Amino acid sequence: MKSGREVFLVAVLKRVIFAALALAIATPAYAASITVLVGDKDSFGNILDANGLLPCLSNPSYDPNSSDPNQAPCISPIFDWRSAAEQLATNGAQLTDTYSALYNGSESDCPQGCSLNGATGSFILPVAGFLTSGSLTLRIADFETSENGVMLANINGVPIDFSFNGGYRSTEFAEFALTSAMLAAINQVGELRLFLDHSSLIVPGGSFDYIAFDYAELNGDIAEIDPRSAPVPEPGTMLLFGAGLAAIAARTLRKKSR
């Protein structure tokens, strides 16, 4: 029968080995938070009215409750409040501060197309490090999906529902929590890509929703060590480590039993 001292030493040995194994397979700790912004938080180019709504630029006297069929629309399909830098951008800033940001096709009041950006576009947010969690937030305006249809959207190839109903001229926030599939795809290429497609239409007859964006922002956590490149102890190494600890413990037990 083992003495109390021997039982104690064996228990200590087990704890040491368990702690070593836990350290070897531990998930890297969070080193920092990350924030990436595309566009700027300038309230759609500083054009919102006192109520925080898109203004009626083309017809200040517009009455949304009027039944007059000859009433001019509140906002024409295309308005551009972008800075020179935003107009030249390719990371998605070119989609901000313009109305309509994206649109499929043309109509009588915009025969050359109802968007300066065409029917598709992407917000591209670079990620420096291994993203472990996060969310994507956009400030959007004039979304009336239930009435005018919805466009397709995905984050790094993972489909998302881009249906929003803030209402006519109203602004709101669209937020998407990043799933494990999204995180894996983002870390694979080192950037988050929100792709918007106003030409692949879900509802019969297409979408007629004129829309606007103020900005897109990624907030998340970055791992201290990229687990894809962190060294992982080989099984043989761990066995040698465990054997060494066992030898030390056995020697200690022999000394104590003399």
DRENKOLPA-987639 format. One record per residue (C-alpha): x, y, z; residue number from 0; chain; residue in three letters. Coordinates in Angstrom, 1 decimal, decimal comma. Each point is the difference from the previous one (the first is absolute). Layout:
<pts>
<pt x="X" y="Y" z="Z" nr="NUM" kette="A" rest="ALA"/>
...
</pts>
This chain:
<pts>
<pt x="0,0" y="0,0" z="0,0" nr="0" kette="A" rest="MET"/>
<pt x="1,3" y="3,5" z="-0,9" nr="1" kette="A" rest="LYS"/>
<pt x="0,8" y="2,4" z="2,8" nr="2" kette="A" rest="SER"/>
<pt x="-1,8" y="3,3" z="0,3" nr="3" kette="A" rest="GLY"/>
<pt x="3,1" y="1,7" z="-1,3" nr="4" kette="A" rest="ARG"/>
<pt x="0,2" y="-2,2" z="-3,1" nr="5" kette="A" rest="GLU"/>
<pt x="-3,7" y="0,7" z="-0,7" nr="6" kette="A" rest="VAL"/>
<pt x="0,6" y="3,7" z="0,3" nr="7" kette="A" rest="PHE"/>
<pt x="3,0" y="0,0" z="-2,4" nr="8" kette="A" rest="LEU"/>
<pt x="-1,9" y="-2,0" z="-2,6" nr="9" kette="A" rest="VAL"/>
<pt x="-2,9" y="2,5" z="0,2" nr="10" kette="A" rest="ALA"/>
<pt x="2,5" y="2,9" z="-0,5" nr="11" kette="A" rest="VAL"/>
<pt x="1,6" y="-1,8" z="-3,0" nr="12" kette="A" rest="LEU"/>
<pt x="-3,4" y="-0,4" z="-1,6" nr="13" kette="A" rest="LYS"/>
<pt x="-0,8" y="3,6" z="0,4" nr="14" kette="A" rest="ARG"/>
<pt x="3,3" y="1,1" z="-1,5" nr="15" kette="A" rest="VAL"/>
<pt x="-0,5" y="-2,2" z="-3,0" nr="16" kette="A" rest="ILE"/>
<pt x="-3,6" y="1,3" z="-0,5" nr="17" kette="A" rest="PHE"/>
<pt x="1,1" y="3,6" z="0,3" nr="18" kette="A" rest="ALA"/>
<pt x="2,7" y="-0,6" z="-2,6" nr="19" kette="A" rest="ALA"/>
<pt x="-2,4" y="-1,6" z="-2,4" nr="20" kette="A" rest="LEU"/>
<pt x="-2,5" y="2,8" z="0,5" nr="21" kette="A" rest="ALA"/>
<pt x="2,6" y="2,6" z="-0,8" nr="22" kette="A" rest="LEU"/>
<pt x="1,0" y="-1,8" z="-3,2" nr="23" kette="A" rest="ALA"/>
<pt x="-3,6" y="0,0" z="-1,4" nr="24" kette="A" rest="ILE"/>
<pt x="-1,2" y="3,3" z="1,5" nr="25" kette="A" rest="ALA"/>
<pt x="-1,8" y="2,5" z="-2,3" nr="26" kette="A" rest="THR"/>
<pt x="2,1" y="3,1" z="-0,6" nr="27" kette="A" rest="PRO"/>
<pt x="-1,1" y="2,9" z="2,2" nr="28" kette="A" rest="ALA"/>
<pt x="-1,6" y="3,1" z="-1,4" nr="29" kette="A" rest="TYR"/>
<pt x="2,7" y="2,6" z="-0,5" nr="30" kette="A" rest="ALA"/>
<pt x="-2,0" y="3,0" z="-1,2" nr="31" kette="A" rest="ALA"/>
<pt x="-3,3" y="1,2" z="-1,5" nr="32" kette="A" rest="SER"/>
<pt x="-0,2" y="1,2" z="-3,6" nr="33" kette="A" rest="ILE"/>
<pt x="-2,1" y="2,7" z="-1,6" nr="34" kette="A" rest="THR"/>
<pt x="0,0" y="0,5" z="-3,8" nr="35" kette="A" rest="VAL"/>
<pt x="-2,1" y="2,7" z="-1,6" nr="36" kette="A" rest="LEU"/>
<pt x="-0,9" y="0,5" z="-3,7" nr="37" kette="A" rest="VAL"/>
<pt x="-1,5" y="3,3" z="-0,8" nr="38" kette="A" rest="GLY"/>
<pt x="-0,4" y="2,7" z="2,7" nr="39" kette="A" rest="ASP"/>
<pt x="-2,6" y="0,7" z="2,7" nr="40" kette="A" rest="LYS"/>
<pt x="-1,1" y="3,2" z="-1,5" nr="41" kette="A" rest="ASP"/>
<pt x="-3,8" y="-0,6" z="-0,1" nr="42" kette="A" rest="SER"/>
<pt x="-0,1" y="-0,8" z="-3,7" nr="43" kette="A" rest="PHE"/>
<pt x="2,1" y="3,0" z="-1,0" nr="44" kette="A" rest="GLY"/>
<pt x="-1,6" y="2,3" z="2,6" nr="45" kette="A" rest="ASN"/>
<pt x="-3,3" y="0,2" z="-1,8" nr="46" kette="A" rest="ILE"/>
<pt x="-2,5" y="-1,3" z="2,5" nr="47" kette="A" rest="LEU"/>
<pt x="-2,7" y="2,4" z="1,0" nr="48" kette="A" rest="ASP"/>
<pt x="-0,9" y="1,0" z="3,6" nr="49" kette="A" rest="ALA"/>
<pt x="-1,9" y="-3,2" z="0,5" nr="50" kette="A" rest="ASN"/>
<pt x="2,9" y="-2,2" z="-1,1" nr="51" kette="A" rest="GLY"/>
<pt x="-1,7" y="-0,8" z="-3,3" nr="52" kette="A" rest="LEU"/>
<pt x="1,3" y="0,1" z="-3,6" nr="53" kette="A" rest="LEU"/>
<pt x="-1,2" y="3,4" z="-1,3" nr="54" kette="A" rest="PRO"/>
<pt x="-2,4" y="0,6" z="-2,8" nr="55" kette="A" rest="CYS"/>
<pt x="2,6" y="1,6" z="-2,2" nr="56" kette="A" rest="LEU"/>
<pt x="-2,0" y="-0,1" z="-3,3" nr="57" kette="A" rest="SER"/>
<pt x="-3,3" y="1,0" z="1,5" nr="58" kette="A" rest="ASN"/>
<pt x="0,0" y="1,7" z="3,5" nr="59" kette="A" rest="PRO"/>
<pt x="-3,8" y="0,2" z="0,0" nr="60" kette="A" rest="SER"/>
<pt x="-0,5" y="-3,7" z="-0,6" nr="61" kette="A" rest="TYR"/>
<pt x="-2,8" y="-1,5" z="2,0" nr="62" kette="A" rest="ASP"/>
<pt x="0,2" y="-3,8" z="0,5" nr="63" kette="A" rest="PRO"/>
<pt x="-3,7" y="-0,1" z="0,9" nr="64" kette="A" rest="ASN"/>
<pt x="-1,1" y="1,8" z="-3,2" nr="65" kette="A" rest="SER"/>
<pt x="-2,1" y="-1,9" z="-2,5" nr="66" kette="A" rest="SER"/>
<pt x="0,9" y="2,4" z="-2,8" nr="67" kette="A" rest="ASP"/>
<pt x="1,3" y="-2,1" z="-2,9" nr="68" kette="A" rest="PRO"/>
<pt x="1,9" y="2,9" z="-1,4" nr="69" kette="A" rest="ASN"/>
<pt x="2,0" y="0,7" z="3,1" nr="70" kette="A" rest="GLN"/>
<pt x="3,8" y="-0,1" z="-0,7" nr="71" kette="A" rest="ALA"/>
<pt x="1,9" y="-2,6" z="2,0" nr="72" kette="A" rest="PRO"/>
<pt x="1,8" y="1,1" z="3,2" nr="73" kette="A" rest="CYS"/>
<pt x="3,5" y="-1,2" z="-1,1" nr="74" kette="A" rest="ILE"/>
<pt x="1,1" y="-0,6" z="-3,6" nr="75" kette="A" rest="SER"/>
<pt x="1,7" y="-3,4" z="-0,5" nr="76" kette="A" rest="PRO"/>
<pt x="3,5" y="1,3" z="0,0" nr="77" kette="A" rest="ILE"/>
<pt x="1,6" y="2,5" z="2,5" nr="78" kette="A" rest="PHE"/>
<pt x="3,7" y="0,1" z="0,7" nr="79" kette="A" rest="ASP"/>
<pt x="1,4" y="1,4" z="3,3" nr="80" kette="A" rest="TRP"/>
<pt x="3,4" y="-1,8" z="-0,2" nr="81" kette="A" rest="ARG"/>
<pt x="3,3" y="1,7" z="0,5" nr="82" kette="A" rest="SER"/>
<pt x="2,6" y="-0,2" z="-2,8" nr="83" kette="A" rest="ALA"/>
<pt x="1,8" y="-2,8" z="1,9" nr="84" kette="A" rest="ALA"/>
<pt x="-3,2" y="-2,0" z="0,4" nr="85" kette="A" rest="GLU"/>
<pt x="-0,8" y="0,3" z="-3,7" nr="86" kette="A" rest="GLN"/>
<pt x="3,4" y="-1,5" z="-0,9" nr="87" kette="A" rest="LEU"/>
<pt x="-0,1" y="-2,7" z="2,7" nr="88" kette="A" rest="ALA"/>
<pt x="-0,2" y="-3,8" z="-0,8" nr="89" kette="A" rest="THR"/>
<pt x="-0,4" y="-1,3" z="3,5" nr="90" kette="A" rest="ASN"/>
<pt x="-3,7" y="0,8" z="0,3" nr="91" kette="A" rest="GLY"/>
<pt x="0,3" y="3,6" z="1,0" nr="92" kette="A" rest="ALA"/>
<pt x="-1,2" y="0,8" z="-3,5" nr="93" kette="A" rest="GLN"/>
<pt x="-3,4" y="-1,5" z="1,0" nr="94" kette="A" rest="LEU"/>
<pt x="-0,4" y="2,4" z="2,9" nr="95" kette="A" rest="THR"/>
<pt x="-1,6" y="3,4" z="0,0" nr="96" kette="A" rest="ASP"/>
<pt x="-1,9" y="-0,6" z="-3,3" nr="97" kette="A" rest="THR"/>
<pt x="-3,6" y="-0,7" z="-0,8" nr="98" kette="A" rest="TYR"/>
<pt x="-0,7" y="-2,5" z="-1,5" nr="99" kette="A" rest="SER"/>
<pt x="3,2" y="-1,8" z="1,0" nr="100" kette="A" rest="ALA"/>
<pt x="-0,8" y="-3,1" z="-2,1" nr="101" kette="A" rest="LEU"/>
<pt x="-2,9" y="-0,7" z="-2,4" nr="102" kette="A" rest="TYR"/>
<pt x="-0,9" y="-2,5" z="-2,5" nr="103" kette="A" rest="ASN"/>
<pt x="-0,8" y="1,5" z="-3,4" nr="104" kette="A" rest="GLY"/>
<pt x="-1,6" y="3,3" z="-1,1" nr="105" kette="A" rest="SER"/>
<pt x="-3,3" y="1,8" z="0,1" nr="106" kette="A" rest="GLU"/>
<pt x="-1,6" y="2,9" z="-1,8" nr="107" kette="A" rest="SER"/>
<pt x="1,6" y="2,6" z="2,3" nr="108" kette="A" rest="ASP"/>
<pt x="3,4" y="-1,6" z="-0,3" nr="109" kette="A" rest="CYS"/>
<pt x="0,2" y="-1,6" z="-3,4" nr="110" kette="A" rest="PRO"/>
<pt x="3,8" y="-0,4" z="0,2" nr="111" kette="A" rest="GLN"/>
<pt x="-0,2" y="-2,1" z="3,2" nr="112" kette="A" rest="GLY"/>
<pt x="-1,3" y="0,9" z="3,5" nr="113" kette="A" rest="CYS"/>
<pt x="3,4" y="-0,2" z="1,8" nr="114" kette="A" rest="SER"/>
<pt x="3,4" y="1,5" z="-0,3" nr="115" kette="A" rest="LEU"/>
<pt x="1,5" y="-3,3" z="1,2" nr="116" kette="A" rest="ASN"/>
<pt x="-2,1" y="-2,4" z="-2,1" nr="117" kette="A" rest="GLY"/>
<pt x="-1,8" y="-3,1" z="1,3" nr="118" kette="A" rest="ALA"/>
<pt x="2,7" y="-1,6" z="2,1" nr="119" kette="A" rest="THR"/>
<pt x="2,7" y="1,1" z="2,5" nr="120" kette="A" rest="GLY"/>
<pt x="2,1" y="-1,1" z="2,9" nr="121" kette="A" rest="SER"/>
<pt x="1,1" y="1,4" z="3,4" nr="122" kette="A" rest="PHE"/>
<pt x="3,6" y="-1,3" z="0,6" nr="123" kette="A" rest="ILE"/>
<pt x="1,4" y="0,2" z="3,5" nr="124" kette="A" rest="LEU"/>
<pt x="3,6" y="-1,3" z="0,5" nr="125" kette="A" rest="PRO"/>
<pt x="0,7" y="-2,1" z="3,1" nr="126" kette="A" rest="VAL"/>
<pt x="3,6" y="0,1" z="1,5" nr="127" kette="A" rest="ALA"/>
<pt x="0,2" y="-3,1" z="2,1" nr="128" kette="A" rest="GLY"/>
<pt x="-2,1" y="-3,1" z="0,8" nr="129" kette="A" rest="PHE"/>
<pt x="-3,6" y="1,1" z="0,6" nr="130" kette="A" rest="LEU"/>
<pt x="-1,7" y="-2,1" z="2,7" nr="131" kette="A" rest="THR"/>
<pt x="-3,4" y="1,9" z="0,3" nr="132" kette="A" rest="SER"/>
<pt x="-1,6" y="3,1" z="-1,3" nr="133" kette="A" rest="GLY"/>
<pt x="-2,9" y="1,8" z="-1,6" nr="134" kette="A" rest="SER"/>
<pt x="-0,6" y="2,2" z="-3,0" nr="135" kette="A" rest="LEU"/>
<pt x="-2,1" y="3,1" z="0,3" nr="136" kette="A" rest="THR"/>
<pt x="-1,3" y="2,3" z="-2,7" nr="137" kette="A" rest="LEU"/>
<pt x="-2,0" y="3,2" z="0,2" nr="138" kette="A" rest="ARG"/>
<pt x="-2,6" y="-0,1" z="-2,8" nr="139" kette="A" rest="ILE"/>
<pt x="-2,9" y="2,1" z="-1,2" nr="140" kette="A" rest="ALA"/>
<pt x="-3,3" y="-0,2" z="-1,9" nr="141" kette="A" rest="ASP"/>
<pt x="-0,3" y="-3,8" z="0,2" nr="142" kette="A" rest="PHE"/>
<pt x="-3,5" y="-1,2" z="-0,7" nr="143" kette="A" rest="GLU"/>
<pt x="0,6" y="-3,7" z="-0,8" nr="144" kette="A" rest="THR"/>
<pt x="-3,5" y="-1,2" z="0,7" nr="145" kette="A" rest="SER"/>
<pt x="-1,4" y="2,4" z="-2,5" nr="146" kette="A" rest="GLU"/>
<pt x="2,7" y="0,1" z="-2,7" nr="147" kette="A" rest="ASN"/>
<pt x="1,8" y="-3,3" z="0,2" nr="148" kette="A" rest="GLY"/>
<pt x="3,4" y="-1,1" z="1,2" nr="149" kette="A" rest="VAL"/>
<pt x="3,4" y="-0,4" z="-1,5" nr="150" kette="A" rest="MET"/>
<pt x="2,4" y="-2,9" z="0,6" nr="151" kette="A" rest="LEU"/>
<pt x="2,9" y="0,3" z="2,3" nr="152" kette="A" rest="ALA"/>
<pt x="2,8" y="-2,1" z="1,5" nr="153" kette="A" rest="ASN"/>
<pt x="3,0" y="0,4" z="2,4" nr="154" kette="A" rest="ILE"/>
<pt x="3,0" y="-1,8" z="-1,5" nr="155" kette="A" rest="ASN"/>
<pt x="-2,4" y="-2,3" z="-1,9" nr="156" kette="A" rest="GLY"/>
<pt x="-2,3" y="-0,8" z="2,9" nr="157" kette="A" rest="VAL"/>
<pt x="-3,5" y="1,2" z="-0,9" nr="158" kette="A" rest="PRO"/>
<pt x="-1,7" y="2,6" z="2,4" nr="159" kette="A" rest="ILE"/>
<pt x="-3,5" y="1,4" z="0,1" nr="160" kette="A" rest="ASP"/>
<pt x="0,2" y="3,7" z="-1,0" nr="161" kette="A" rest="PHE"/>
<pt x="-3,6" y="0,8" z="0,5" nr="162" kette="A" rest="SER"/>
<pt x="-0,6" y="3,2" z="1,9" nr="163" kette="A" rest="PHE"/>
<pt x="-3,1" y="2,2" z="0,4" nr="164" kette="A" rest="ASN"/>
<pt x="1,1" y="3,2" z="1,7" nr="165" kette="A" rest="GLY"/>
<pt x="-2,4" y="1,9" z="-2,3" nr="166" kette="A" rest="GLY"/>
<pt x="-0,2" y="2,8" z="-2,5" nr="167" kette="A" rest="TYR"/>
<pt x="3,0" y="2,4" z="0,5" nr="168" kette="A" rest="ARG"/>
<pt x="0,8" y="-1,6" z="3,4" nr="169" kette="A" rest="SER"/>
<pt x="3,4" y="-1,1" z="1,2" nr="170" kette="A" rest="THR"/>
<pt x="0,7" y="-3,1" z="2,0" nr="171" kette="A" rest="GLU"/>
<pt x="2,9" y="-2,4" z="0,9" nr="172" kette="A" rest="PHE"/>
<pt x="0,5" y="-3,4" z="-1,6" nr="173" kette="A" rest="ALA"/>
<pt x="2,1" y="-2,3" z="2,2" nr="174" kette="A" rest="GLU"/>
<pt x="1,3" y="-3,5" z="-0,7" nr="175" kette="A" rest="PHE"/>
<pt x="1,7" y="-2,3" z="2,5" nr="176" kette="A" rest="ALA"/>
<pt x="2,8" y="-1,9" z="-1,7" nr="177" kette="A" rest="LEU"/>
<pt x="-0,6" y="-3,8" z="0,0" nr="178" kette="A" rest="THR"/>
<pt x="2,8" y="-2,6" z="0,2" nr="179" kette="A" rest="SER"/>
<pt x="-0,3" y="-0,5" z="-3,8" nr="180" kette="A" rest="ALA"/>
<pt x="0,4" y="3,7" z="-0,6" nr="181" kette="A" rest="MET"/>
<pt x="3,0" y="0,2" z="2,3" nr="182" kette="A" rest="LEU"/>
<pt x="1,7" y="-2,9" z="-1,7" nr="183" kette="A" rest="ALA"/>
<pt x="-0,5" y="1,5" z="-3,4" nr="184" kette="A" rest="ALA"/>
<pt x="1,2" y="3,5" z="1,2" nr="185" kette="A" rest="ILE"/>
<pt x="3,1" y="-1,5" z="1,6" nr="186" kette="A" rest="ASN"/>
<pt x="0,7" y="-1,9" z="-3,2" nr="187" kette="A" rest="GLN"/>
<pt x="0,4" y="3,2" z="-2,1" nr="188" kette="A" rest="VAL"/>
<pt x="0,8" y="2,6" z="2,7" nr="189" kette="A" rest="GLY"/>
<pt x="-3,0" y="2,2" z="-0,6" nr="190" kette="A" rest="GLU"/>
<pt x="-3,8" y="0,2" z="0,4" nr="191" kette="A" rest="LEU"/>
<pt x="-1,9" y="0,4" z="-3,2" nr="192" kette="A" rest="ARG"/>
<pt x="-3,7" y="1,0" z="0,0" nr="193" kette="A" rest="LEU"/>
<pt x="-1,3" y="-0,6" z="-3,5" nr="194" kette="A" rest="PHE"/>
<pt x="-3,3" y="1,6" z="-1,0" nr="195" kette="A" rest="LEU"/>
<pt x="-1,8" y="-1,0" z="-3,2" nr="196" kette="A" rest="ASP"/>
<pt x="-2,9" y="2,1" z="-1,2" nr="197" kette="A" rest="HIS"/>
<pt x="-0,2" y="-1,9" z="-3,3" nr="198" kette="A" rest="SER"/>
<pt x="-0,7" y="-3,5" z="1,4" nr="199" kette="A" rest="SER"/>
<pt x="-3,5" y="0,6" z="1,2" nr="200" kette="A" rest="LEU"/>
<pt x="-1,9" y="-2,2" z="2,4" nr="201" kette="A" rest="ILE"/>
<pt x="-3,6" y="1,3" z="-0,4" nr="202" kette="A" rest="VAL"/>
<pt x="-1,9" y="-0,3" z="-3,4" nr="203" kette="A" rest="PRO"/>
<pt x="0,2" y="3,2" z="-1,9" nr="204" kette="A" rest="GLY"/>
<pt x="3,2" y="1,1" z="1,6" nr="205" kette="A" rest="GLY"/>
<pt x="0,9" y="2,5" z="2,8" nr="206" kette="A" rest="SER"/>
<pt x="-0,8" y="3,7" z="-0,4" nr="207" kette="A" rest="PHE"/>
<pt x="1,5" y="1,1" z="3,3" nr="208" kette="A" rest="ASP"/>
<pt x="2,2" y="3,1" z="-0,2" nr="209" kette="A" rest="TYR"/>
<pt x="2,5" y="-0,2" z="2,8" nr="210" kette="A" rest="ILE"/>
<pt x="2,9" y="1,9" z="1,6" nr="211" kette="A" rest="ALA"/>
<pt x="3,0" y="-0,9" z="2,3" nr="212" kette="A" rest="PHE"/>
<pt x="1,9" y="2,2" z="2,4" nr="213" kette="A" rest="ASP"/>
<pt x="2,8" y="-2,4" z="1,0" nr="214" kette="A" rest="TYR"/>
<pt x="0,9" y="-3,6" z="0,8" nr="215" kette="A" rest="ALA"/>
<pt x="1,9" y="-0,9" z="3,2" nr="216" kette="A" rest="GLU"/>
<pt x="1,6" y="-3,2" z="1,2" nr="217" kette="A" rest="LEU"/>
<pt x="0,5" y="-0,5" z="3,8" nr="218" kette="A" rest="ASN"/>
<pt x="1,6" y="-3,2" z="1,2" nr="219" kette="A" rest="GLY"/>
<pt x="2,7" y="-1,8" z="2,0" nr="220" kette="A" rest="ASP"/>
<pt x="3,4" y="-1,0" z="-1,3" nr="221" kette="A" rest="ILE"/>
<pt x="1,9" y="-3,1" z="1,4" nr="222" kette="A" rest="ALA"/>
<pt x="3,5" y="0,6" z="1,5" nr="223" kette="A" rest="GLU"/>
<pt x="1,2" y="-3,0" z="-2,0" nr="224" kette="A" rest="ILE"/>
<pt x="-1,3" y="-1,3" z="-3,3" nr="225" kette="A" rest="ASP"/>
<pt x="-0,9" y="-3,7" z="0,8" nr="226" kette="A" rest="PRO"/>
<pt x="0,8" y="-0,9" z="-3,6" nr="227" kette="A" rest="ARG"/>
<pt x="3,7" y="0,9" z="0,5" nr="228" kette="A" rest="SER"/>
<pt x="0,5" y="-0,6" z="3,7" nr="229" kette="A" rest="ALA"/>
<pt x="2,2" y="-3,0" z="0,8" nr="230" kette="A" rest="PRO"/>
<pt x="-1,8" y="-3,0" z="1,3" nr="231" kette="A" rest="VAL"/>
<pt x="1,9" y="-2,5" z="2,1" nr="232" kette="A" rest="PRO"/>
<pt x="0,4" y="-3,4" z="-1,7" nr="233" kette="A" rest="GLU"/>
<pt x="-1,4" y="-3,1" z="1,8" nr="234" kette="A" rest="PRO"/>
<pt x="3,5" y="-1,4" z="0,3" nr="235" kette="A" rest="GLY"/>
<pt x="1,1" y="3,2" z="1,7" nr="236" kette="A" rest="THR"/>
<pt x="-2,8" y="-0,1" z="2,5" nr="237" kette="A" rest="MET"/>
<pt x="0,7" y="-3,7" z="0,7" nr="238" kette="A" rest="LEU"/>
<pt x="3,7" y="0,8" z="0,8" nr="239" kette="A" rest="LEU"/>
<pt x="-1,1" y="2,9" z="2,2" nr="240" kette="A" rest="PHE"/>
<pt x="-2,4" y="-2,2" z="1,9" nr="241" kette="A" rest="GLY"/>
<pt x="2,6" y="-2,8" z="0,3" nr="242" kette="A" rest="ALA"/>
<pt x="2,5" y="2,5" z="1,4" nr="243" kette="A" rest="GLY"/>
<pt x="-2,4" y="1,1" z="2,6" nr="244" kette="A" rest="LEU"/>
<pt x="-0,8" y="-3,6" z="0,9" nr="245" kette="A" rest="ALA"/>
<pt x="3,7" y="-0,8" z="0,4" nr="246" kette="A" rest="ALA"/>
<pt x="0,5" y="3,0" z="2,3" nr="247" kette="A" rest="ILE"/>
<pt x="-3,0" y="-1,0" z="2,1" nr="248" kette="A" rest="ALA"/>
<pt x="1,1" y="-3,6" z="0,2" nr="249" kette="A" rest="ALA"/>
<pt x="3,5" y="1,0" z="1,2" nr="250" kette="A" rest="ARG"/>
<pt x="-1,6" y="2,3" z="2,6" nr="251" kette="A" rest="THR"/>
<pt x="-2,1" y="-2,8" z="1,2" nr="252" kette="A" rest="LEU"/>
<pt x="3,0" y="-2,4" z="0,3" nr="253" kette="A" rest="ARG"/>
<pt x="1,9" y="2,6" z="2,0" nr="254" kette="A" rest="LYS"/>
<pt x="-3,0" y="0,5" z="2,4" nr="255" kette="A" rest="LYS"/>
<pt x="-0,4" y="-3,8" z="0,5" nr="256" kette="A" rest="SER"/>
<pt x="3,6" y="-0,5" z="1,2" nr="257" kette="A" rest="ARG"/>
</pts>
